[in-house]
Amino acid sequence: MKNTSLSIIILAAGKGKRMQSQTPKVLHKICGREMLYFSIKEALKLSDDVSIVVGFEAKKIQAKMKEYFGNNIVFLEQDLKNYPGTGGALKNYHPKYQKVLVLNGDMPLIQSEDLEKFVSMQSDIIMSVLDSPNTYGYGRVVINNGEVLEIIEEKDASAEILNLSTLNGGIYCFSKSILEDYLPKLQNNNAQKEYYLTDVISLAKKDSKKITPIYGKIENFKGVNDKLDLAKAEEILGNRIKEYWLKKGVRMNLINTIYIEDSVTFEGECVIENGVSIYGDSKIINSHIKAHSIIESSIIENSDIGPLAHLRPQSILKKTHIGNFVEIKKSTLSGVKAGHLSYIGDSEIDIGTNIGAGFITCNYDGKDKHLTKIGKNVFIGSDTQVVSPICIEDNCIIGAGSTVRKDIKEGELFLTRGEEVRKKGFFYDFFKKKSIE
């Protein structure tokens, strides 16, 4: 439920040098969506005032997030030259409400249930703390008698401070007045010459403000700093996605070998075998996806797919059997059988049609893609190619080994076969040999 007295700001201005990529850190994907997407999604569950601070590749980040959230979020561009750092990110921020929750765009595993704890507690400042022996990349939090005394960035910490296992989880809840009082007092006299939001803690502590830690699960509060962190976060989120659908009744074999993206949905009785990967806006309804098949942004209903099949985007299959080593791309198949070793692209194929092994739609002429239409109850023999654009009407038979270049009318048999040639003893004449050695 949304809190009408809470503003949320998400920090997403950094480049993320440790990612070793030109892609902005928060646009790196896990389970098919950019990290920042997950922070915004959870924030919008709690507040109608959600702001995103952007800097590096600001326009790219704004464009991508607006695809998901439209005008439900506000963007603020950070002056990285004059006001770098997490404190500088809030320089021109004016929250709508009196309570402000500060999140990070590189924490894709956070959940709204975790954030509600910050809102429900009473303190001048509330901050997340992780207790973990894996300290690399985190600022250290000095705590005494249940209150935070100080936060020290890892780059500025002494050897003694670096031994602490209490780590800064990066989430804060401030009153609006605390930010108004202390943000103008921030200085950049540190190793990085940045304005640290964490220094608000030190300044507030000097004025005897109460600063309360909330201990969180490392799994939920995990920040992503490099590609290793990204891989670990994706594994955690991937398991959450699979656990959700398992509880909804989807059957999965060897779940650790299966990859399912956040945008995939299932309905009815579905079976997903080992090694399957399902991407994008795929929807699986009462279907069986067999081992090591790949499904990309496709709809599959009352069908069985694979093993080792590949459905590329914009494929729609109903009551269809797709066997091993069959590739489907941007095609609609209804009541079709394609048992093995075929490529079907840019096609519409109707009920009762059987596709033989080695069938290929030649749908690309080097410039444009062309449509293949195949009607009902068509039998296509093995090793057949159809050169698109083409239409094969209902109740036709295409002989094995044919190349179809023109439309086939209803009820026709079509086949192309060259004259058979046999020459007795040709092998021995050609190689000048009398027998096989």
C-alpha positions in Angstrom: 0.0 0.0 0.0 1.4 3.4 -0.9 2.4 5.8 1.9 1.1 9.2 1.2 3.7 10.8 3.5 6.8 9.3 1.9 9.1 10.5 -0.8 11.6 8.2 -2.4 14.8 9.1 -4.3 16.9 6.6 -6.1 20.6 7.3 -6.8 21.5 6.2 -10.4 24.1 8.8 -11.6 27.3 6.8 -11.5 29.1 5.2 -14.4 30.2 2.2 -12.4 33.9 1.9 -13.4 34.2 -1.6 -11.9 31.7 -2.9 -14.3 34.3 -2.2 -17.0 31.7 -1.3 -19.5 30.4 1.8 -21.4 26.9 0.8 -20.4 25.7 2.8 -17.4 25.9 0.7 -14.3 22.1 0.7 -13.5 21.3 -0.4 -17.1 23.1 -3.7 -16.8 20.5 -6.5 -16.8 19.6 -9.3 -14.6 16.9 -11.8 -15.6 16.0 -9.7 -18.6 15.5 -6.3 -17.0 17.8 -3.4 -16.1 18.9 -3.3 -12.4 17.2 0.1 -12.0 13.9 -1.2 -13.1 13.6 -3.4 -9.9 14.4 -0.5 -7.5 11.8 1.7 -9.2 9.2 -1.1 -9.2 9.5 -1.7 -5.5 9.6 2.1 -4.7 6.3 2.7 -6.6 4.6 0.2 -4.4 5.3 2.5 -1.4 5.1 6.1 -2.8 3.6 8.3 -5.5 6.6 10.6 -5.3 9.6 8.7 -6.8 12.6 10.6 -8.1 15.6 9.2 -10.0 19.0 11.0 -9.9 20.8 10.5 -13.2 24.2 11.6 -14.5 26.3 9.4 -16.7 24.3 8.6 -19.9 21.3 10.4 -18.3 19.2 10.5 -21.5 19.7 6.8 -22.1 18.6 5.9 -18.6 15.6 8.2 -18.8 14.4 6.8 -22.1 14.6 3.2 -21.0 12.9 3.7 -17.6 10.1 5.8 -19.3 9.3 2.7 -21.4 8.4 0.9 -18.2 7.0 3.6 -16.0 5.9 6.5 -18.1 5.4 9.7 -16.2 5.1 8.0 -12.8 8.7 8.9 -12.0 10.7 12.2 -12.0 14.3 12.5 -13.1 16.9 14.8 -11.7 20.2 15.3 -13.4 23.2 15.5 -11.1 26.0 18.1 -11.7 28.8 15.5 -11.6 31.5 18.1 -12.3 30.8 20.4 -9.4 28.9 18.2 -7.0 30.0 14.6 -7.4 29.2 11.9 -4.9 26.0 10.7 -3.1 25.7 13.9 -1.2 25.9 15.9 -4.4 23.1 13.8 -5.9 20.6 15.4 -3.5 21.8 18.9 -4.0 18.7 20.0 -6.0 16.3 17.6 -4.6 13.0 18.9 -3.2 10.9 16.1 -1.8 7.1 16.3 -1.8 6.7 14.8 1.7 8.3 15.1 5.1 9.8 11.6 5.2 12.5 10.7 2.6 13.7 7.2 1.7 17.0 7.1 -0.2 17.7 4.0 -2.4 20.3 3.0 -4.8 19.8 2.0 -8.4 22.3 -0.9 -8.2 20.4 -2.8 -5.5 18.0 -4.9 -7.7 17.2 -7.5 -5.0 15.5 -5.0 -2.6 11.8 -5.7 -1.9 9.0 -3.4 -0.7 8.6 -5.4 2.4 12.1 -4.5 3.5 11.6 -0.9 2.8 8.4 -0.7 4.8 10.4 -1.3 8.0 12.3 2.0 7.4 9.0 3.9 7.2 7.4 2.4 10.2 10.3 3.1 12.6 10.7 6.3 14.6 14.1 7.9 14.6 15.9 11.0 13.3 17.7 8.9 10.8 17.3 5.2 10.0 19.9 3.3 7.9 20.5 -0.2 6.6 23.4 -2.2 8.0 24.7 -5.6 6.8 26.7 -7.8 9.1 28.9 -9.9 6.8 32.5 -11.1 6.6 32.5 -10.3 2.9 33.4 -6.6 3.3 34.9 -5.6 -0.1 33.3 -2.6 -1.7 31.3 -1.5 1.4 31.6 1.4 3.7 32.0 0.5 7.4 29.4 1.4 10.1 30.6 2.1 13.7 27.7 1.2 16.1 27.6 1.5 19.8 24.6 0.6 22.1 22.3 0.1 19.2 23.0 3.5 17.6 25.1 4.5 14.6 28.1 6.7 15.5 29.7 7.0 12.1 30.0 5.7 8.6 33.4 5.6 6.9 33.8 5.0 3.2 36.1 2.0 2.4 38.6 4.3 0.5 39.0 6.5 3.6 39.0 3.8 6.3 42.0 3.0 8.6 43.1 -0.6 9.0 41.2 -0.9 12.3 38.0 0.3 10.7 38.4 -2.0 7.7 38.3 -5.0 10.2 34.7 -4.1 11.1 32.0 -6.5 9.6 29.2 -4.0 10.0 28.7 -2.6 6.5 26.7 0.2 5.1 23.7 -1.2 3.2 23.2 2.1 1.3 19.5 2.7 2.3 18.6 5.7 4.5 15.4 7.2 5.8 15.6 10.9 6.7 13.2 13.5 7.7 13.0 16.3 5.2 14.3 18.8 7.8 17.4 16.7 8.4 18.3 16.9 4.7 17.6 20.6 4.6 19.8 21.2 7.7 22.8 19.1 6.8 23.1 18.8 3.0 24.4 22.4 2.7 27.1 21.6 5.3 28.7 18.8 3.4 32.4 19.1 2.4 34.4 17.2 -0.1 37.7 17.0 1.9 38.2 13.3 1.3 40.3 11.0 -0.9 37.8 11.1 -3.8 36.9 14.9 -3.5 33.2 13.9 -3.4 30.3 15.0 -1.3 29.2 12.0 0.7 25.6 11.5 1.9 27.1 9.4 4.7 28.6 12.6 6.2 25.1 13.7 7.1 25.2 10.9 9.6 28.4 12.3 11.2 27.0 15.8 11.3 23.7 14.8 12.7 25.5 12.7 15.4 27.4 15.7 16.6 24.1 17.4 17.2 22.9 14.4 19.2 20.4 13.2 16.6 19.3 9.6 17.0 20.5 7.3 14.2 19.1 3.8 14.2 20.4 0.8 12.2 18.2 -1.7 10.6 20.0 -5.0 9.9 19.0 -6.5 6.6 19.6 -9.8 4.8 22.7 -9.5 2.6 20.7 -11.3 -0.1 18.1 -8.5 -0.2 20.3 -5.5 0.3 23.1 -6.7 -2.0 24.7 -4.0 -4.1 26.2 -4.7 -7.5 29.7 -3.3 -8.1 31.1 -5.5 -10.8 30.2 -8.3 -13.2 30.7 -11.0 -10.5 28.2 -9.2 -8.2 25.9 -9.0 -11.2 26.1 -12.7 -11.8 25.4 -13.5 -8.2 22.4 -11.1 -8.1 21.0 -12.7 -11.2 21.3 -16.1 -9.6 19.4 -15.0 -6.5 16.6 -13.2 -8.5 16.4 -16.1 -10.9 15.7 -18.5 -8.0 13.0 -16.2 -6.7 11.3 -16.2 -10.1 11.4 -20.0 -10.4 10.2 -20.4 -6.8 7.3 -18.1 -7.5 6.2 -20.1 -10.5 6.8 -23.5 -8.8 4.4 -22.4 -6.1 1.9 -21.4 -8.8 2.0 -25.0 -10.1 4.6 -25.1 -12.9 6.6 -28.3 -13.0 10.4 -27.9 -13.4 13.0 -30.5 -13.8 16.5 -29.8 -12.3 15.6 -26.2 -11.6 19.2 -25.0 -11.2 19.7 -25.6 -14.9 16.7 -23.5 -16.0 16.7 -19.8 -16.8 13.5 -17.8 -16.7 13.3 -14.0 -17.1 11.3 -11.7 -15.0 8.8 -10.9 -17.8 7.8 -14.5 -18.6 4.4 -15.8 -17.5 2.8 -19.2 -17.2 -0.8 -20.4 -17.2 -2.3 -23.8 -16.5 -0.4 -27.1 -16.4 3.1 -26.4 -17.7 6.2 -28.6 -17.6 9.7 -27.1 -18.1 12.5 -29.6 -18.5 16.2 -29.2 -17.6 18.4 -26.7 -19.6 15.5 -24.6 -20.9 15.9 -20.8 -21.2 12.8 -18.6 -21.6 13.3 -14.9 -22.4 11.4 -11.7 -22.8 7.6 -11.4 -22.9 7.0 -15.1 -23.4 3.7 -16.7 -22.3 3.5 -20.4 -21.8 0.0 -21.9 -21.5 -0.7 -25.6 -20.8 2.5 -26.6 -22.6 5.5 -28.8 -22.2 9.0 -27.3 -23.0 11.5 -30.1 -23.4 15.2 -30.1 -22.5 17.6 -27.5 -23.7 15.1 -25.5 -25.7 15.2 -21.7 -26.1 12.0 -19.6 -26.1 12.3 -15.9 -26.9 9.3 -13.5 -26.6 6.8 -16.1 -27.9 3.4 -17.4 -27.0 3.0 -21.2 -26.7 -0.4 -22.7 -26.0 -1.4 -26.4 -25.6 1.8 -27.4 -27.4 5.0 -29.3 -26.8 8.4 -27.9 -27.8 11.8 -29.6 -28.2 14.1 -31.0 -27.0 16.7 -28.6 -28.5 14.2 -26.4 -30.3 14.5 -22.6 -30.7 11.6 -20.2 -30.8 12.7 -16.7 -31.8 10.7 -13.6 -31.0 7.1 -13.1 -32.2 6.3 -16.8 -32.6 2.8 -17.9 -31.7 2.1 -21.6 -31.4 -1.2 -23.3 -30.6 -1.8 -27.1 -30.4 1.5 -27.6 -32.2 4.3 -30.2 -31.9 7.8 -28.9 -32.4 10.6 -31.5 -32.3 14.3 -31.4 -31.9 16.5 -29.0 -33.9 13.6 -26.9 -35.2 13.9 -23.2 -35.3 10.8 -20.9 -35.5 10.9 -17.2 -36.1 8.1 -14.6 -36.2 5.6 -17.3 -37.3 2.1 -18.4 -36.3 1.5 -22.1 -36.3 -1.9 -23.7 -35.3 -2.3 -27.5 -35.1 1.0 -28.1 -36.9 3.6 -30.9 -36.6 7.3 -30.1 -37.3 9.2 -33.1 -35.9 12.8 -32.2 -36.6 15.6 -30.3 -38.4 13.6 -27.4 -39.9 13.7 -23.6 -40.1 10.3 -21.8 -40.3 10.6 -18.0 -40.5 7.9 -15.3 -41.3 5.3 -17.9 -41.8 1.6 -18.7 -41.2 0.8 -22.4 -41.1 -2.7 -23.9 -40.5 -4.3 -26.9 -38.9 -3.3 -30.4 -39.8 -0.1 -29.6 -41.7 2.9 -31.8 -41.3 6.4 -30.5 -41.9 9.0 -33.1 -42.9 12.7 -33.1 -41.8 15.0 -30.6 -43.4 12.2 -28.2 -44.4 13.4 -24.5 -44.9 11.5 -21.3 -45.6 13.8 -19.2 -47.7 12.3 -16.0 -46.4 15.2 -13.5 -46.9 16.3 -12.3 -50.3 19.2 -10.2 -49.0 17.2 -7.1 -48.6 13.7 -7.9 -47.2 11.9 -10.7 -45.3 8.9 -12.3 -47.1 5.9 -14.2 -45.9 5.2 -17.9 -46.4 1.5 -19.0 -46.1 0.7 -22.7 -45.8 -2.9 -23.9 -45.5 -4.6 -26.8 -43.8 -3.7 -30.5 -44.1 -0.6 -29.9 -46.2 2.0 -32.7 -46.3 5.5 -31.4 -46.9 8.1 -34.0 -47.6 11.6 -34.0 -46.2 14.4 -31.7 -47.5 11.9 -29.2 -49.1 12.6 -25.5 -49.5 10.0 -22.9 -50.2 11.1 -19.5 -51.7 9.1 -16.7 -50.2 6.8 -14.9 -50.8 4.7 -17.9 -51.5 1.3 -19.5 -50.7 0.6 -23.2 -50.5 -3.2 -23.7 -50.3 -5.1 -26.4 -48.4 -4.8 -30.2 -48.9 -1.6 -30.2 -50.9 1.3 -32.7 -51.0 4.9 -31.5 -51.6 7.2 -34.3 -52.6 10.5 -34.8 -50.8 13.5 -32.8 -52.0 11.4 -30.2 -53.8 12.2 -26.5 -54.2 8.9 -24.5 -54.4 9.1 -21.2 -56.1 5.5 -20.5 -57.1 2.2 -20.8 -55.4 0.6 -24.2 -55.1 -3.2 -24.5 -55.6 -5.6 -26.5 -53.4 -5.3 -30.3 -53.8 -2.2 -30.3 -55.9 0.8 -32.6 -55.8 4.1 -30.8 -56.4 7.5 -32.3 -56.7 10.8 -31.4 -58.4 13.3 -34.2 -59.1 16.2 -34.3 -61.5 16.8 -37.2 -63.9 18.5 -40.2 -62.1 22.0 -40.9 -63.4 23.9 -44.2 -62.9 27.3 -45.1 -64.4 28.6 -48.6 -63.6 32.2 -48.8 -62.3 32.6 -45.0 -62.4 34.4 -44.9 -59.0 37.2 -47.2 -60.3 37.6 -45.4 -63.6 37.8 -42.0 -61.9 40.4 -43.0 -59.3 42.2 -45.5 -61.6 41.7 -48.2 -59.0 40.5 -51.8 -59.3 39.2 -52.1 -55.7 38.9 -50.2 -52.4 42.2 -50.4 -50.5 
